Amino acid sequence: MAIAKTSSSKRGKHKRAKARSSGAGWTEYALRGVRVLQVLVFMKIPWLVHGFSTRPGGVSDVAGEKVLNLGAVEWDTRENVDENKRRFQAALDAADHTLISFHQIIPT
């Protein structure tokens, strides 16, 4: 997931709990139950707000587990997906930006 351009003054106004970096060039943090991964190199670009979502922190239900589904799938409602997107953007401090999403495809 990526968020459209923003000024650097809008970034980092929220507290990121439990931030940790990996040797692989990314950092992970949690905010209000939503876990977000960010690429360290991308964080050096002042106008770019970006993040990769993870499962925790959403309202969608998968086998009794609440997940952060951000895609239009037959097993979820549009209302759930919209709320999940709102939560994800809030975790990035980007609620007033346009969400640009990408679909990951894993080759078989």
Order of alpha helices (4+ residues) and beta strands (2+ residues): beta-beta-beta-beta-beta-beta-beta-beta-alpha-beta
